[in-house]
């Protein structure tokens, strides 16, 4: 059995199809479904805190 390569997306295709869904990311043209717990959640919380500090400053 021959396995075909997944279709790679362009940035424009990604934004059009998935731009309003924050559970997906585009890495090297490949659509990746992100888990919203664990490391992703910790990183997004840290970034949010840092942005809020800068906004308040």
PDB file of N, CA, C and O in Angstrom, chain B, residues numbered from 101:
ATOM      1  N   UNK B 101       0.843  -1.191   0.000  1.00  0.00           N
ATOM      2  CA  UNK B 101       0.000   0.000   0.000  1.00  0.00           C
ATOM      3  C   UNK B 101       0.886   1.252   0.000  1.00  0.00           C
ATOM      4  O   UNK B 101       1.820   1.368   0.794  1.00  0.00           O
ATOM      5  N   UNK B 102       0.580   2.162  -0.885  1.00  0.00           N
ATOM      6  CA  UNK B 102       1.333   3.402  -1.000  1.00  0.00           C
ATOM      7  C   UNK B 102       0.582   4.496  -0.250  1.00  0.00           C
ATOM      8  O   UNK B 102      -0.613   4.704  -0.459  1.00  0.00           O
ATOM      9  N   UNK B 103       1.293   5.181   0.614  1.00  0.00           N
ATOM     10  CA  UNK B 103       0.687   6.260   1.387  1.00  0.00           C
ATOM     11  C   UNK B 103       1.005   7.584   0.718  1.00  0.00           C
ATOM     12  O   UNK B 103       2.171   7.891   0.472  1.00  0.00           O
ATOM     13  N   UNK B 104      -0.017   8.368   0.423  1.00  0.00           N
ATOM     14  CA  UNK B 104       0.213   9.651  -0.227  1.00  0.00           C
ATOM     15  C   UNK B 104       0.533  10.717   0.821  1.00  0.00           C
ATOM     16  O   UNK B 104       0.095  10.637   1.969  1.00  0.00           O
ATOM     17  N   UNK B 105       1.298  11.706   0.399  1.00  0.00           N
ATOM     18  CA  UNK B 105       1.668  12.801   1.292  1.00  0.00           C
ATOM     19  C   UNK B 105       0.448  13.673   1.557  1.00  0.00           C
ATOM     20  O   UNK B 105      -0.386  13.851   0.669  1.00  0.00           O
ATOM     21  N   UNK B 106       0.331  14.220   2.771  1.00  0.00           N
ATOM     22  CA  UNK B 106      -0.802  15.098   3.061  1.00  0.00           C
ATOM     23  C   UNK B 106      -0.723  16.374   2.234  1.00  0.00           C
ATOM     24  O   UNK B 106       0.367  16.834   1.893  1.00  0.00           O
ATOM     25  N   UNK B 107      -1.877  16.940   1.914  1.00  0.00           N
ATOM     26  CA  UNK B 107      -1.910  18.192   1.159  1.00  0.00           C
ATOM     27  C   UNK B 107      -1.421  19.316   2.062  1.00  0.00           C
ATOM     28  O   UNK B 107      -1.919  19.499   3.173  1.00  0.00           O
ATOM     29  N   UNK B 108      -0.450  20.057   1.575  1.00  0.00           N
ATOM     30  CA  UNK B 108       0.069  21.179   2.339  1.00  0.00           C
ATOM     31  C   UNK B 108      -0.774  22.414   2.054  1.00  0.00           C
ATOM     32  O   UNK B 108      -1.217  22.633   0.927  1.00  0.00           O
ATOM     33  N   UNK B 109      -0.987  23.209   3.083  1.00  0.00           N
ATOM     34  CA  UNK B 109      -1.790  24.423   2.962  1.00  0.00           C
ATOM     35  C   UNK B 109      -0.895  25.646   2.845  1.00  0.00           C
ATOM     36  O   UNK B 109       0.205  25.683   3.396  1.00  0.00           O
ATOM     37  N   UNK B 110      -1.376  26.634   2.129  1.00  0.00           N
ATOM     38  CA  UNK B 110      -0.703  27.933   2.120  1.00  0.00           C
ATOM     39  C   UNK B 110      -1.239  28.735   3.304  1.00  0.00           C
ATOM     40  O   UNK B 110      -2.243  28.361   3.910  1.00  0.00           O
ATOM     41  N   UNK B 111      -0.576  29.822   3.625  1.00  0.00           N
ATOM     42  CA  UNK B 111      -1.027  30.682   4.711  1.00  0.00           C
ATOM     43  C   UNK B 111      -2.421  31.222   4.400  1.00  0.00           C
ATOM     44  O   UNK B 111      -3.278  31.266   5.282  1.00  0.00           O
ATOM     45  N   UNK B 112      -2.651  31.632   3.155  1.00  0.00           N
ATOM     46  CA  UNK B 112      -3.967  32.163   2.784  1.00  0.00           C
ATOM     47  C   UNK B 112      -5.060  31.114   2.936  1.00  0.00           C
ATOM     48  O   UNK B 112      -6.146  31.429   3.420  1.00  0.00           O
ATOM     49  N   UNK B 113      -4.794  29.869   2.530  1.00  0.00           N
ATOM     50  CA  UNK B 113      -5.781  28.798   2.690  1.00  0.00           C
ATOM     51  C   UNK B 113      -6.065  28.532   4.169  1.00  0.00           C
ATOM     52  O   UNK B 113      -7.208  28.299   4.561  1.00  0.00           O
ATOM     53  N   UNK B 114      -5.008  28.571   4.979  1.00  0.00           N
ATOM     54  CA  UNK B 114      -5.167  28.349   6.415  1.00  0.00           C
ATOM     55  C   UNK B 114      -6.027  29.443   7.044  1.00  0.00           C
ATOM     56  O   UNK B 114      -6.947  29.151   7.809  1.00  0.00           O
ATOM     57  N   UNK B 115      -5.729  30.692   6.725  1.00  0.00           N
ATOM     58  CA  UNK B 115      -6.487  31.811   7.302  1.00  0.00           C
ATOM     59  C   UNK B 115      -7.939  31.753   6.855  1.00  0.00           C
ATOM     60  O   UNK B 115      -8.843  31.987   7.657  1.00  0.00           O
ATOM     61  N   UNK B 116      -8.172  31.443   5.586  1.00  0.00           N
ATOM     62  CA  UNK B 116      -9.535  31.353   5.073  1.00  0.00           C
ATOM     63  C   UNK B 116     -10.314  30.223   5.733  1.00  0.00           C
ATOM     64  O   UNK B 116     -11.472  30.415   6.106  1.00  0.00           O
ATOM     65  N   UNK B 117      -9.715  29.070   5.883  1.00  0.00           N
ATOM     66  CA  UNK B 117     -10.423  27.913   6.401  1.00  0.00           C
ATOM     67  C   UNK B 117     -10.400  27.754   7.906  1.00  0.00           C
ATOM     68  O   UNK B 117     -11.327  27.189   8.486  1.00  0.00           O
ATOM     69  N   UNK B 118      -9.341  28.250   8.552  1.00  0.00           N
ATOM     70  CA  UNK B 118      -9.168  27.983   9.982  1.00  0.00           C
ATOM     71  C   UNK B 118      -8.811  29.222  10.792  1.00  0.00           C
ATOM     72  O   UNK B 118      -8.504  29.105  11.978  1.00  0.00           O
ATOM     73  N   UNK B 119      -8.841  30.387  10.193  1.00  0.00           N
ATOM     74  CA  UNK B 119      -8.404  31.609  10.867  1.00  0.00           C
ATOM     75  C   UNK B 119      -9.180  31.965  12.114  1.00  0.00           C
ATOM     76  O   UNK B 119      -8.648  32.621  13.009  1.00  0.00           O
ATOM     77  N   UNK B 120     -10.440  31.540  12.187  1.00  0.00           N
ATOM     78  CA  UNK B 120     -11.249  31.871  13.364  1.00  0.00           C
ATOM     79  C   UNK B 120     -11.269  30.746  14.399  1.00  0.00           C
ATOM     80  O   UNK B 120     -11.986  30.839  15.396  1.00  0.00           O
ATOM     81  N   UNK B 121     -10.502  29.703  14.178  1.00  0.00           N
ATOM     82  CA  UNK B 121     -10.447  28.564  15.117  1.00  0.00           C
ATOM     83  C   UNK B 121      -9.069  28.532  15.762  1.00  0.00           C
ATOM     84  O   UNK B 121      -8.067  28.293  15.086  1.00  0.00           O
ATOM     85  N   UNK B 122      -9.018  28.773  17.061  1.00  0.00           N
ATOM     86  CA  UNK B 122      -7.719  28.849  17.726  1.00  0.00           C
ATOM     87  C   UNK B 122      -7.152  27.496  18.137  1.00  0.00           C
ATOM     88  O   UNK B 122      -6.104  27.446  18.781  1.00  0.00           O
ATOM     89  N   UNK B 123      -7.816  26.398  17.781  1.00  0.00           N
ATOM     90  CA  UNK B 123      -7.290  25.083  18.142  1.00  0.00           C
ATOM     91  C   UNK B 123      -6.431  24.481  17.029  1.00  0.00           C
ATOM     92  O   UNK B 123      -5.999  23.333  17.144  1.00  0.00           O
ATOM     93  N   UNK B 124      -6.176  25.232  15.958  1.00  0.00           N
ATOM     94  CA  UNK B 124      -5.341  24.736  14.865  1.00  0.00           C
ATOM     95  C   UNK B 124      -4.160  25.667  14.645  1.00  0.00           C
ATOM     96  O   UNK B 124      -4.254  26.876  14.858  1.00  0.00           O
ATOM     97  N   UNK B 125      -3.048  25.084  14.217  1.00  0.00           N
ATOM     98  CA  UNK B 125      -1.908  25.906  13.810  1.00  0.00           C
ATOM     99  C   UNK B 125      -1.334  25.317  12.525  1.00  0.00           C
ATOM    100  O   UNK B 125      -1.554  24.149  12.201  1.00  0.00           O
ATOM    101  N   UNK B 126      -0.603  26.141  11.812  1.00  0.00           N
ATOM    102  CA  UNK B 126      -0.003  25.741  10.541  1.00  0.00           C
ATOM    103  C   UNK B 126       1.505  25.666  10.737  1.00  0.00           C
ATOM    104  O   UNK B 126       2.150  26.665  11.056  1.00  0.00           O
ATOM    105  N   UNK B 127       2.060  24.469  10.542  1.00  0.00           N
ATOM    106  CA  UNK B 127       3.504  24.276  10.690  1.00  0.00           C
ATOM    107  C   UNK B 127       4.036  23.665   9.402  1.00  0.00           C
ATOM    108  O   UNK B 127       3.672  22.547   9.036  1.00  0.00           O
ATOM    109  N   UNK B 128       4.900  24.407   8.721  1.00  0.00           N
ATOM    110  CA  UNK B 128       5.482  23.956   7.455  1.00  0.00           C
ATOM    111  C   UNK B 128       4.416  23.481   6.469  1.00  0.00           C
ATOM    112  O   UNK B 128       4.611  22.494   5.761  1.00  0.00           O
ATOM    113  N   UNK B 129       3.292  24.188   6.431  1.00  0.00           N
ATOM    114  CA  UNK B 129       2.231  23.867   5.493  1.00  0.00           C
ATOM    115  C   UNK B 129       1.278  22.782   5.959  1.00  0.00           C
ATOM    116  O   UNK B 129       0.287  22.500   5.286  1.00  0.00           O
ATOM    117  N   UNK B 130       1.559  22.174   7.092  1.00  0.00           N
ATOM    118  CA  UNK B 130       0.727  21.075   7.592  1.00  0.00           C
ATOM    119  C   UNK B 130      -0.194  21.574   8.704  1.00  0.00           C
ATOM    120  O   UNK B 130       0.239  22.268   9.623  1.00  0.00           O
ATOM    121  N   UNK B 131      -1.458  21.211   8.603  1.00  0.00           N
ATOM    122  CA  UNK B 131      -2.454  21.598   9.595  1.00  0.00           C
ATOM    123  C   UNK B 131      -2.291  20.719  10.827  1.00  0.00           C
ATOM    124  O   UNK B 131      -2.333  19.492  10.727  1.00  0.00           O
ATOM    125  N   UNK B 132      -2.104  21.342  11.991  1.00  0.00           N
ATOM    126  CA  UNK B 132      -1.906  20.621  13.245  1.00  0.00           C
ATOM    127  C   UNK B 132      -3.002  21.032  14.221  1.00  0.00           C
ATOM    128  O   UNK B 132      -3.213  22.221  14.463  1.00  0.00           O
ATOM    129  N   UNK B 133      -3.701  20.040  14.780  1.00  0.00           N
ATOM    130  CA  UNK B 133      -4.704  20.321  15.812  1.00  0.00           C
ATOM    131  C   UNK B 133      -3.980  20.374  17.152  1.00  0.00           C
ATOM    132  O   UNK B 133      -3.311  19.419  17.546  1.00  0.00           O
ATOM    133  N   UNK B 134      -4.119  21.493  17.842  1.00  0.00           N
ATOM    134  CA  UNK B 134      -3.437  21.687  19.113  1.00  0.00           C
ATOM    135  C   UNK B 134      -4.302  21.204  20.266  1.00  0.00           C
ATOM    136  O   UNK B 134      -5.529  21.295  20.224  1.00  0.00           O
ATOM    137  N   UNK B 135      -3.651  20.699  21.278  1.00  0.00           N
ATOM    138  CA  UNK B 135      -4.334  20.400  22.531  1.00  0.00           C
ATOM    139  C   UNK B 135      -4.355  21.694  23.339  1.00  0.00           C
ATOM    140  O   UNK B 135      -3.357  22.414  23.375  1.00  0.00           O
ATOM    141  N   UNK B 136      -5.456  21.992  23.975  1.00  0.00           N
ATOM    142  CA  UNK B 136      -5.582  23.257  24.709  1.00  0.00           C
ATOM    143  C   UNK B 136      -5.190  23.131  26.167  1.00  0.00           C
ATOM    144  O   UNK B 136      -5.402  24.063  26.943  1.00  0.00           O
ATOM    145  N   UNK B 137      -4.623  22.001  26.555  1.00  0.00           N
ATOM    146  CA  UNK B 137      -4.199  21.828  27.933  1.00  0.00           C
ATOM    147  C   UNK B 137      -2.699  21.616  27.988  1.00  0.00           C
ATOM    148  O   UNK B 137      -2.044  21.453  26.959  1.00  0.00           O
ATOM    149  N   UNK B 138      -2.174  21.620  29.175  1.00  0.00           N
ATOM    150  CA  UNK B 138      -0.756  21.350  29.361  1.00  0.00           C
ATOM    151  C   UNK B 138       0.134  22.477  28.897  1.00  0.00           C
ATOM    152  O   UNK B 138      -0.150  23.642  29.174  1.00  0.00           O
ATOM    153  N   UNK B 139       1.214  22.152  28.190  1.00  0.00           N
ATOM    154  CA  UNK B 139       2.198  23.162  27.812  1.00  0.00           C
ATOM    155  C   UNK B 139       1.626  24.326  26.999  1.00  0.00           C
ATOM    156  O   UNK B 139       2.021  25.471  27.219  1.00  0.00           O
ATOM    157  N   UNK B 140       0.715  24.065  26.074  1.00  0.00           N
ATOM    158  CA  UNK B 140       0.143  25.166  25.284  1.00  0.00           C
ATOM    159  C   UNK B 140      -0.580  26.149  26.195  1.00  0.00           C
ATOM    160  O   UNK B 140      -0.460  27.363  26.028  1.00  0.00           O
ATOM    161  N   UNK B 141      -1.320  25.630  27.145  1.00  0.00           N
ATOM    162  CA  UNK B 141      -2.068  26.483  28.064  1.00  0.00           C
ATOM    163  C   UNK B 141      -1.122  27.304  28.934  1.00  0.00           C
ATOM    164  O   UNK B 141      -1.374  28.483  29.183  1.00  0.00           O
ATOM    165  N   UNK B 142      -0.047  26.695  29.393  1.00  0.00           N
ATOM    166  CA  UNK B 142       0.925  27.402  30.228  1.00  0.00           C
ATOM    167  C   UNK B 142       1.629  28.506  29.447  1.00  0.00           C
ATOM    168  O   UNK B 142       1.820  29.610  29.957  1.00  0.00           O
ATOM    169  N   UNK B 143       2.007  28.210  28.229  1.00  0.00           N
ATOM    170  CA  UNK B 143       2.691  29.211  27.400  1.00  0.00           C
ATOM    171  C   UNK B 143       1.752  30.371  27.079  1.00  0.00           C
ATOM    172  O   UNK B 143       2.151  31.532  27.168  1.00  0.00           O
ATOM    173  N   UNK B 144       0.505  30.065  26.706  1.00  0.00           N
ATOM    174  CA  UNK B 144      -0.426  31.150  26.381  1.00  0.00           C
ATOM    175  C   UNK B 144      -0.730  32.002  27.608  1.00  0.00           C
ATOM    176  O   UNK B 144      -0.895  33.216  27.485  1.00  0.00           O
ATOM    177  N   UNK B 145      -0.806  31.393  28.783  1.00  0.00           N
ATOM    178  CA  UNK B 145      -1.034  32.165  30.004  1.00  0.00           C
ATOM    179  C   UNK B 145       0.153  33.079  30.296  1.00  0.00           C
ATOM    180  O   UNK B 145      -0.040  34.236  30.668  1.00  0.00           O
ATOM    181  N   UNK B 146       1.373  32.578  30.132  1.00  0.00           N
ATOM    182  CA  UNK B 146       2.560  33.391  30.351  1.00  0.00           C
ATOM    183  C   UNK B 146       2.605  34.567  29.385  1.00  0.00           C
ATOM    184  O   UNK B 146       2.873  35.697  29.793  1.00  0.00           O
ATOM    185  N   UNK B 147       2.346  34.310  28.117  1.00  0.00           N
ATOM    186  CA  UNK B 147       2.346  35.387  27.123  1.00  0.00           C
ATOM    187  C   UNK B 147       1.275  36.416  27.464  1.00  0.00           C
ATOM    188  O   UNK B 147       1.518  37.620  27.374  1.00  0.00           O
ATOM    189  N   UNK B 148       0.100  35.952  27.852  1.00  0.00           N
ATOM    190  CA  UNK B 148      -0.976  36.867  28.235  1.00  0.00           C
ATOM    191  C   UNK B 148      -0.586  37.751  29.405  1.00  0.00           C
ATOM    192  O   UNK B 148      -0.863  38.951  29.396  1.00  0.00           O
ATOM    193  N   UNK B 149       0.055  37.169  30.415  1.00  0.00           N
ATOM    194  CA  UNK B 149       0.491  37.954  31.584  1.00  0.00           C
ATOM    195  C   UNK B 149       1.528  38.997  31.181  1.00  0.00           C
ATOM    196  O   UNK B 149       1.463  40.149  31.610  1.00  0.00           O
ATOM    197  N   UNK B 150       2.486  38.581  30.350  1.00  0.00           N
ATOM    198  CA  UNK B 150       3.535  39.518  29.914  1.00  0.00           C
ATOM    199  C   UNK B 150       2.943  40.670  29.097  1.00  0.00           C
ATOM    200  O   UNK B 150       3.345  41.823  29.253  1.00  0.00           O
ATOM    201  N   UNK B 151       1.991  40.348  28.232  1.00  0.00           N
ATOM    202  CA  UNK B 151       1.334  41.409  27.442  1.00  0.00           C
ATOM    203  C   UNK B 151       0.573  42.373  28.343  1.00  0.00           C
ATOM    204  O   UNK B 151       0.621  43.586  28.137  1.00  0.00           O
ATOM    205  N   UNK B 152      -0.126  41.843  29.333  1.00  0.00           N
ATOM    206  CA  UNK B 152      -0.879  42.710  30.249  1.00  0.00           C
ATOM    207  C   UNK B 152       0.048  43.630  31.035  1.00  0.00           C
ATOM    208  O   UNK B 152      -0.289  44.793  31.259  1.00  0.00           O
ATOM    209  N   UNK B 153       1.202  43.134  31.454  1.00  0.00           N
ATOM    210  CA  UNK B 153       2.170  43.967  32.168  1.00  0.00           C
ATOM    211  C   UNK B 153       2.626  45.111  31.270  1.00  0.00           C
ATOM    212  O   UNK B 153       2.692  46.259  31.712  1.00  0.00           O
ATOM    213  N   UNK B 154       2.942  44.805  30.011  1.00  0.00           N
ATOM    214  CA  UNK B 154       3.403  45.843  29.091  1.00  0.00           C
ATOM    215  C   UNK B 154       2.297  46.840  28.773  1.00  0.00           C
ATOM    216  O   UNK B 154       2.555  48.039  28.660  1.00  0.00           O
ATOM    217  N   UNK B 155       1.072  46.357  28.627  1.00  0.00           N
ATOM    218  CA  UNK B 155      -0.050  47.257  28.352  1.00  0.00           C
ATOM    219  C   UNK B 155      -0.254  48.215  29.524  1.00  0.00           C
ATOM    220  O   UNK B 155      -0.468  49.411  29.325  1.00  0.00           O
ATOM    221  N   UNK B 156      -0.186  47.683  30.750  1.00  0.00           N
ATOM    222  CA  UNK B 156      -0.364  48.522  31.944  1.00  0.00           C
ATOM    223  C   UNK B 156       0.769  49.522  32.097  1.00  0.00           C
ATOM    224  O   UNK B 156       0.562  50.634  32.583  1.00  0.00           O
ATOM    225  N   UNK B 157       1.961  49.129  31.686  1.00  0.00           N
ATOM    226  CA  UNK B 157       3.118  50.021  31.826  1.00  0.00           C
ATOM    227  C   UNK B 157       2.965  51.166  30.853  1.00  0.00           C
ATOM    228  O   UNK B 157       3.825  52.045  30.794  1.00  0.00           O
TER     229      UNK B 157
END
